[in-house]
Amino acid sequence: MISRSENRLIESLYEAALGHQSWDEAGLQVAENLEGITLMLSTHDPRSSAVDVVTTLGMSSRQIQEYGHFAGHDLWALGAAEQKLFGKALTGSQIVDDRKLVQSYIYNEYLRQVDVRYLAGSLLPMTGGQYAVIGIHRPHDAKDYAPQEVRRLQRLLPHVQRSLEVRQKLQSANQSNRSAYFALDQLSLGVILVAATGRLLHVNTAGEAMLRAGDGLVRTPDGLRASNKEDDKLLQKLIAGLRHGGGVRSAGGHLRVQRPSGRRAYAIMLTPAGPSLVGAGKTSPAVLLFVSDPGAKIVSDRKVLTELFGFTPGEARLVLALLSGTPLPEYARQSGVSYNTVRTMLARAMARTDSRSQVELVLLVARALGGIAPRVA
């Protein structure tokens, strides 16, 4: 089971991918989680031999530059590639025999200089034929990594890989369009950011249209309100739980908001917003609300999910329905497909995102739509 500290670390990786937090901060958390002294996270393009050092810990700028030369002699990375050990958390001794390592060029000319002896790391495949290398190291006077520590790293690897892929996508996109708020404005889902004080921090284009219509949701001096009293009571309760700065915060939830016009109710999902997304401090967390109009088309959002996660159109439609709080049996009835088919699509979507549950899948997609969605036509 992933601990609370590991969940914070996972969020930190995605925050770094979005540019809302430095990779150095995320790397420090990774190293501390594995009790390492030094760390290097880099991406490699075998076609050009180019090395992009994403972040390091415990190394001088000179040592980082020198690694560009020694990367071609890195027995750990090269050995993992030759043995096709992609996506597996390993110790250095599982990749290269210790006697061979201590006699190697990179060990005597580089690793000794940076006082690196023990490794927990992995080789991660990326799009375009590239791969990433993560290594967390301990010095000569330390102990090698234990099996339980390697398993801890294994749990983090899918998120390291995904965050690096997000970084890769954003690097190839138009740099001027990397703002998270810009991304929010491209969605047909209404997205509303609410500060701990209740003040609306940001409302995307679709959300503004919903608030202007005043058909179920309204903007007030006190913040966001639902027209229906019972709906508003639940809405405020969910927001308050997510705004709670001390103790254990709520993970959010779903609700439906009735509309005076008689149109189908809005489906709302609430989830914590990363503090760096809105500039809020850790003690004043913000709330992210996704508002879905069941009568509106969400084709552009399906394109977003297809680009980010590789979902098929059917999987993307299912995930967006789950995001809106539609139960699986109801979605099967609405779609005219069997319940077993829907369960199969859900399993495939979970596999594509390395999610272990429906809840984890929905939360991952919610974070993606809240900050990493690329511009769509």
C-alpha positions as CSV (number, residue, x, y, z in Angstrom):
1,M,0.0,0.0,0.0
2,I,1.3,3.5,-0.9
3,S,1.9,5.6,2.2
4,R,0.8,9.2,2.7
5,S,4.4,10.4,2.2
6,E,4.6,8.4,-1.0
7,N,1.4,10.0,-2.3
8,R,2.9,13.4,-1.5
9,L,6.0,12.4,-3.4
10,I,3.9,11.3,-6.4
11,E,2.1,14.6,-6.5
12,S,5.4,16.4,-6.3
13,L,6.6,14.5,-9.5
14,Y,3.6,15.7,-11.4
15,E,3.9,19.2,-10.1
16,A,7.5,19.2,-11.3
17,A,6.4,17.9,-14.7
18,L,4.0,20.8,-15.0
19,G,6.7,23.3,-14.1
20,H,4.9,24.2,-10.9
21,Q,7.7,22.9,-8.7
22,S,11.4,22.4,-9.4
23,W,12.7,19.0,-10.3
24,D,15.3,19.5,-7.7
25,E,12.6,19.5,-5.0
26,A,11.0,16.4,-6.4
27,G,14.4,14.7,-6.7
28,L,15.1,15.5,-3.1
29,Q,11.9,13.8,-2.0
30,V,12.7,10.7,-4.0
31,A,16.2,10.5,-2.5
32,E,14.9,11.0,1.0
33,N,12.2,8.3,0.4
34,L,15.0,5.8,-0.5
35,E,17.5,7.2,2.0
36,G,20.0,8.0,-0.7
37,I,22.8,10.6,-0.6
38,T,23.0,11.3,-4.3
39,L,20.5,11.1,-7.1
40,M,20.5,11.5,-10.9
41,L,17.5,11.5,-13.1
42,S,18.3,11.9,-16.8
43,T,16.8,11.1,-20.2
44,H,18.8,9.6,-23.1
45,D,18.3,9.6,-26.9
46,P,20.3,6.6,-28.3
47,R,20.0,8.0,-31.8
48,S,22.0,11.1,-31.0
49,S,23.7,10.0,-27.8
50,A,22.2,13.1,-26.3
51,V,21.8,13.2,-22.5
52,D,19.4,15.5,-20.7
53,V,20.0,15.7,-17.0
54,V,16.6,16.4,-15.4
55,T,17.8,16.7,-11.8
56,T,20.6,15.7,-9.5
57,L,21.3,15.7,-5.8
58,G,24.6,15.8,-4.0
59,M,26.7,16.5,-7.1
60,S,28.6,19.6,-8.1
61,S,27.9,21.3,-11.4
62,R,31.3,20.1,-12.6
63,Q,30.4,16.5,-11.8
64,I,27.1,16.8,-13.5
65,Q,28.8,18.1,-16.7
66,E,31.4,15.3,-16.5
67,Y,28.6,12.7,-16.4
68,G,27.8,13.6,-20.0
69,H,31.2,12.1,-20.9
70,F,30.9,9.0,-18.7
71,A,27.3,8.3,-19.6
72,G,28.6,6.2,-22.5
73,H,30.5,4.0,-20.0
74,D,27.7,3.7,-17.4
75,L,27.7,0.0,-16.7
76,W,24.5,0.2,-14.7
77,A,22.5,1.9,-17.4
78,L,24.1,0.0,-20.3
79,G,23.8,-3.3,-18.5
80,A,20.1,-2.8,-17.8
81,A,19.5,-1.9,-21.4
82,E,21.4,-4.9,-22.7
83,Q,19.4,-7.2,-20.4
84,K,16.2,-5.4,-21.3
85,L,15.4,-4.7,-17.7
86,F,13.1,-1.8,-18.5
87,G,10.7,-0.6,-15.9
88,K,12.2,-2.8,-13.1
89,A,13.6,-1.4,-9.9
90,L,17.0,-2.9,-9.3
91,T,20.1,-2.6,-7.2
92,G,23.5,-2.1,-8.9
93,S,24.7,-5.5,-8.0
94,Q,21.7,-7.1,-9.8
95,I,22.8,-5.5,-13.0
96,V,26.6,-5.7,-12.9
97,D,28.8,-8.0,-10.9
98,D,30.6,-6.0,-8.2
99,R,34.0,-7.2,-9.2
100,K,33.4,-6.0,-12.8
101,L,32.1,-2.7,-11.5
102,V,35.1,-1.8,-9.3
103,Q,37.5,-2.6,-12.2
104,S,35.6,-0.4,-14.6
105,Y,36.6,2.9,-16.1
106,I,33.5,4.8,-14.8
107,Y,34.0,3.5,-11.3
108,N,37.6,4.4,-11.0
109,E,37.4,7.7,-12.9
110,Y,34.0,9.0,-11.8
111,L,32.0,7.1,-9.2
112,R,34.9,7.2,-6.7
113,Q,35.1,10.9,-7.1
114,V,31.5,11.5,-6.3
115,D,31.5,8.8,-3.6
116,V,29.0,6.5,-5.2
117,R,29.0,2.8,-4.4
118,Y,25.5,1.4,-4.1
119,L,22.6,2.0,-6.5
120,A,18.8,1.6,-6.5
121,G,17.6,2.6,-9.9
122,S,15.8,1.7,-13.1
123,L,15.7,2.2,-16.8
124,L,12.3,3.6,-18.1
125,P,11.2,3.5,-21.7
126,M,9.9,6.7,-23.2
127,T,8.2,7.8,-26.4
128,G,10.3,8.4,-29.5
129,G,12.8,5.7,-28.7
130,Q,14.2,7.6,-25.7
131,Y,14.6,6.2,-22.3
132,A,15.1,7.6,-18.8
133,V,17.6,6.6,-16.1
134,I,17.0,7.1,-12.4
135,G,19.6,6.3,-9.9
136,I,19.6,6.8,-6.2
137,H,23.0,6.2,-4.6
138,R,24.7,5.6,-1.3
139,P,28.4,6.1,-0.5
140,H,31.1,3.6,0.2
141,D,30.6,3.5,4.0
142,A,26.8,2.8,3.7
143,K,24.8,-0.4,3.2
144,D,23.4,-1.7,0.0
145,Y,19.7,-1.4,-0.7
146,A,17.4,-3.9,0.9
147,P,14.6,-5.8,-1.0
148,Q,11.9,-3.7,0.7
149,E,13.5,-0.5,-0.4
150,V,13.7,-1.8,-4.0
151,R,10.0,-2.5,-3.8
152,R,9.4,1.0,-2.6
153,L,11.1,2.4,-5.6
154,Q,9.1,0.0,-7.9
155,R,5.9,1.6,-6.6
156,L,7.1,5.0,-7.7
157,L,8.5,4.1,-11.1
158,P,5.2,4.3,-13.1
159,H,4.7,7.9,-11.8
160,V,8.4,8.8,-12.5
161,Q,7.8,7.5,-16.1
162,R,4.5,9.3,-16.5
163,S,5.8,12.6,-15.1
164,L,8.8,12.5,-17.5
165,E,6.5,11.8,-20.4
166,V,4.4,14.8,-19.4
167,R,7.6,16.9,-19.3
168,Q,8.6,15.5,-22.7
169,K,5.2,16.5,-24.2
170,L,5.3,20.0,-22.7
171,Q,8.8,20.6,-24.0
172,S,7.7,19.8,-27.5
173,A,4.7,22.0,-27.3
174,N,4.5,25.7,-27.8
175,Q,6.3,27.2,-24.8
176,S,3.9,30.1,-24.6
177,N,1.0,27.8,-24.1
178,R,2.2,25.9,-21.1
179,S,0.2,27.8,-18.5
180,A,-2.1,25.5,-16.5
181,Y,-4.8,28.2,-16.7
182,F,-4.5,28.2,-20.5
183,A,-4.9,24.4,-20.5
184,L,-8.0,24.7,-18.3
185,D,-9.6,27.1,-20.7
186,Q,-9.4,24.5,-23.5
187,L,-11.7,22.1,-21.7
188,S,-15.4,21.7,-22.3
189,L,-15.7,20.6,-18.7
190,G,-16.3,23.5,-16.4
191,V,-13.3,23.9,-14.0
192,I,-13.4,26.1,-10.9
193,L,-10.6,26.7,-8.5
194,V,-11.7,27.8,-5.0
195,A,-9.3,29.2,-2.4
196,A,-9.4,28.2,1.3
197,T,-11.2,31.4,2.0
198,G,-14.0,30.4,-0.5
199,R,-12.9,33.0,-3.1
200,L,-12.9,31.8,-6.7
201,L,-9.3,31.8,-7.9
202,H,-10.0,30.8,-11.5
203,V,-12.9,29.7,-13.6
204,N,-12.3,28.4,-17.1
205,T,-14.3,29.4,-20.2
206,A,-16.8,26.6,-19.9
207,G,-17.2,27.3,-16.2
208,E,-17.8,31.0,-16.8
209,A,-20.6,30.1,-19.2
210,M,-22.2,27.9,-16.6
211,L,-22.0,30.6,-13.9
212,R,-23.4,33.3,-16.2
213,A,-26.3,31.1,-17.0
214,G,-27.1,30.9,-13.3
215,D,-28.8,27.6,-13.9
216,G,-27.9,25.6,-10.8
217,L,-24.5,27.2,-9.9
218,V,-24.0,30.8,-9.0
219,R,-21.1,33.0,-8.0
220,T,-21.7,35.0,-4.8
221,P,-19.5,37.3,-2.6
222,D,-19.0,34.2,-0.4
223,G,-17.9,31.9,-3.2
224,L,-19.6,29.2,-5.2
225,R,-23.2,28.3,-4.4
226,A,-25.8,25.8,-5.6
227,S,-29.3,27.1,-6.3
228,N,-30.9,24.1,-4.6
229,K,-30.6,24.3,-0.8
230,E,-29.9,20.6,-0.2
231,D,-27.4,20.5,-3.1
232,D,-25.7,23.6,-1.7
233,K,-25.5,22.1,1.8
234,L,-23.6,19.0,0.4
235,L,-21.5,21.2,-1.9
236,Q,-20.3,23.4,1.0
237,K,-19.6,20.3,3.1
238,L,-17.4,18.8,0.4
239,I,-15.6,22.1,-0.2
240,A,-15.0,22.5,3.6
241,G,-13.6,19.1,3.9
242,L,-11.1,19.8,1.1
243,R,-10.2,23.2,2.5
244,H,-9.3,21.8,5.9
245,G,-5.7,22.7,6.6
246,G,-5.0,20.5,9.6
247,G,-5.3,16.8,10.2
248,V,-6.5,14.5,7.4
249,R,-8.0,16.2,4.5
250,S,-10.9,14.8,2.5
251,A,-10.1,13.1,-0.8
252,G,-13.1,14.9,-2.3
253,G,-16.2,13.4,-3.8
254,H,-19.1,13.7,-6.3
255,L,-22.5,15.3,-6.3
256,R,-25.2,16.3,-8.7
257,V,-26.6,19.8,-8.7
258,Q,-30.2,20.3,-9.8
259,R,-30.9,23.0,-12.4
260,P,-34.0,25.3,-12.2
261,S,-34.4,25.1,-16.0
262,G,-35.2,21.4,-15.6
263,R,-32.2,20.3,-17.7
264,R,-30.2,17.4,-16.6
265,A,-28.3,18.0,-13.3
266,Y,-24.7,19.1,-13.4
267,A,-22.3,16.4,-12.3
268,I,-19.5,17.8,-10.1
269,M,-16.3,16.1,-8.9
270,L,-14.2,17.8,-6.2
271,T,-10.6,17.1,-5.5
272,P,-7.6,18.8,-3.8
273,A,-5.7,21.3,-6.0
274,G,-2.0,21.3,-5.8
275,P,-0.9,24.4,-3.9
276,S,1.5,25.5,-6.6
277,L,-1.3,25.5,-9.2
278,V,-2.9,28.4,-7.5
279,G,-0.1,29.9,-5.4
280,A,-1.7,28.8,-2.1
281,G,0.3,27.8,0.9
282,K,0.3,24.3,2.3
283,T,-1.9,25.5,5.2
284,S,-4.5,27.0,2.9
285,P,-5.2,24.3,0.3
286,A,-7.4,25.1,-2.6
287,V,-10.2,23.0,-4.1
288,L,-10.5,22.0,-7.8
289,L,-14.1,21.4,-9.1
290,F,-14.9,19.7,-12.4
291,V,-18.4,20.5,-13.6
292,S,-19.9,18.3,-16.3
293,D,-23.1,19.2,-18.3
294,P,-24.5,15.8,-19.4
295,G,-26.0,17.5,-22.4
296,A,-22.8,19.0,-23.6
297,K,-20.3,17.3,-26.0
298,I,-16.9,16.5,-24.7
299,V,-15.1,15.5,-27.9
300,S,-12.2,17.8,-27.3
301,D,-11.6,16.4,-23.8
302,R,-11.6,12.9,-25.2
303,K,-8.8,14.0,-27.5
304,V,-6.9,15.4,-24.5
305,L,-7.1,12.0,-22.7
306,T,-6.1,10.1,-25.9
307,E,-3.0,12.3,-26.2
308,L,-2.0,12.1,-22.6
309,F,-2.8,8.5,-21.7
310,G,-3.2,6.7,-25.0
311,F,-6.8,5.8,-24.3
312,T,-9.0,4.5,-27.1
313,P,-12.1,6.7,-27.8
314,G,-14.2,4.3,-26.0
315,E,-11.9,4.2,-22.9
316,A,-11.8,8.0,-22.9
317,R,-15.6,8.3,-23.0
318,L,-15.8,5.9,-20.1
319,V,-13.2,7.7,-18.0
320,L,-14.9,11.0,-18.6
321,A,-18.2,9.5,-17.5
322,L,-16.6,8.2,-14.3
323,L,-15.2,11.7,-13.8
324,S,-18.7,12.9,-13.9
325,G,-19.8,10.4,-11.3
326,T,-21.6,8.0,-13.6
327,P,-21.6,4.5,-12.1
328,L,-20.4,1.6,-14.4
329,P,-23.9,-0.1,-14.7
330,E,-25.5,3.2,-15.6
331,Y,-22.8,4.0,-18.2
332,A,-23.3,0.5,-19.7
333,R,-27.0,1.2,-20.1
334,Q,-26.5,4.7,-21.5
335,S,-23.9,3.4,-24.0
336,G,-25.8,0.3,-25.1
337,V,-23.0,-2.1,-24.3
338,S,-22.7,-5.0,-21.9
339,Y,-21.5,-4.5,-18.3
340,N,-18.7,-7.0,-19.0
341,T,-17.5,-4.9,-21.9
342,V,-17.5,-1.8,-19.8
343,R,-15.5,-3.6,-17.1
344,T,-13.0,-4.7,-19.7
345,M,-12.6,-1.1,-20.9
346,L,-12.1,0.1,-17.3
347,A,-9.4,-2.6,-16.8
348,R,-7.6,-1.4,-19.9
349,A,-7.8,2.2,-18.9
350,M,-6.4,1.3,-15.5
351,A,-3.6,-0.6,-17.1
352,R,-2.6,2.3,-19.3
353,T,-2.3,4.6,-16.3
354,D,-0.8,2.1,-13.9
355,S,-3.9,2.7,-11.7
356,R,-4.8,0.0,-9.1
357,S,-8.4,1.1,-8.6
358,Q,-11.2,3.0,-10.3
359,V,-10.8,5.8,-7.7
360,E,-7.0,6.1,-8.4
361,L,-7.8,6.2,-12.2
362,V,-10.3,9.0,-11.8
363,L,-8.1,11.1,-9.5
364,L,-5.1,10.8,-11.9
365,V,-7.3,11.9,-14.9
366,A,-8.7,14.8,-12.8
367,R,-5.2,16.0,-12.1
368,A,-4.3,15.7,-15.7
369,L,-7.3,17.7,-16.9
370,G,-6.6,20.3,-14.2
371,G,-3.1,21.1,-15.4
372,I,-1.5,19.1,-18.2
373,A,-4.1,19.1,-20.9
374,P,-2.5,20.3,-24.1
375,R,-4.3,22.8,-26.4
376,V,-6.8,21.1,-28.7
377,A,-8.4,22.3,-31.9
